[in-house]
Amino acid sequence: MKDVKFIRINEDNINLIPDIIKIDGEDIQKKDMEKFIINCDNYCFAGIYKNEIVAFLYGYGMLRPDGKSMFYIHSVDVIPKYQNKGIGTKLMEYVLKYIRYEKKYYKFFVLTEEINIRACKVYEKYADKEEQVLFSKNL
């Protein structure tokens, strides 16, 4: 879908988030999202289509004992009626480009379970061609 706009959610545009958003099958309150994004190493991204959030990704930076930081993608969600249209893939592309531009993290990683076929398909696209994405199906 060409008309989906991708953005990083921050204090200036938090008003785009509804009072409750469903992430990983759980209801997340807007006030909790506000607390999360205050930390500069916490990231929320949204795909917006016709003024509706149709995709959402959140993750955070993690400092290793050697002083290097990695970016962990915790969750990627696309509203069911918008799935299988390439939106999750485009959101991942946007996020990886955004994170690379910041140059704060030396690697990206994401974990998922083998039974999450849709997530595996999206993540494998990057695990195969992006050396900075670590992929594991085994939790």
C-alpha positions, -999 to 999 in steps of 0.1 A, spaced: 0 0 0 16 32 -12 -5 56 9 7 44 43 28 70 61 54 58 86 65 79 116 83 76 149 59 83 178 73 110 201 61 136 225 51 159 196 28 135 179 16 112 207 -19 127 200 -20 103 170 -22 73 194 -57 64 205 -65 61 243 -60 24 240 -40 5 214 -38 -33 210 -2 -46 209 6 -83 210 -31 -90 218 -30 -67 249 -46 -33 255 -20 -7 261 -31 26 276 -19 59 259 -6 71 292 17 41 294 29 48 258 37 84 269 58 71 298 76 46 274 86 71 248 101 96 273 133 74 274 154 82 243 163 45 238 126 35 236 110 36 202 75 34 189 67 36 151 34 36 134 21 31 99 -8 55 93 -34 50 65 -63 75 62 -57 89 97 -58 54 113 -29 35 128 -27 3 108 7 -9 119 28 -5 150 63 -14 160 81 -9 192 116 -17 205 144 -3 225 182 0 227 201 -23 250 235 -16 263 259 -45 264 287 -49 290 313 -41 264 297 -6 259 281 -14 225 244 -10 221 220 -32 201 185 -23 190 158 -49 199 126 -50 180 101 -63 205 68 -62 185 55 -56 150 17 -56 146 -5 -49 116 -43 -47 120 -57 -79 105 -76 -63 76 -43 -47 64 -22 -78 67 -7 -94 36 -3 -61 19 34 -55 26 28 -30 54 48 -49 80 77 -52 56 76 -15 47 74 -7 84 105 -28 91 123 -11 62 114 23 76 125 14 111 158 -1 101 166 29 79 157 53 108 178 34 134 208 32 110 206 69 104 209 76 141 241 55 143 235 46 180 233 9 176 257 -15 160 232 -44 155 195 -51 154 178 -82 166 144 -97 169 131 -129 183 100 -148 175 86 -183 178 85 -207 149 47 -210 151 43 -172 144 45 -178 107 36 -143 96 63 -128 118 89 -153 106 82 -144 70 88 -107 76 118 -112 98 134 -138 76 135 -112 48 159 -92 69 178 -121 85 187 -133 50 200 -100 36 208 -78 66 238 -89 86 227 -65 113 195 -84 121 198 -115 143 170 -139 140 160 -168 162 130 -190 160 138 -208 192 128 -191 225 
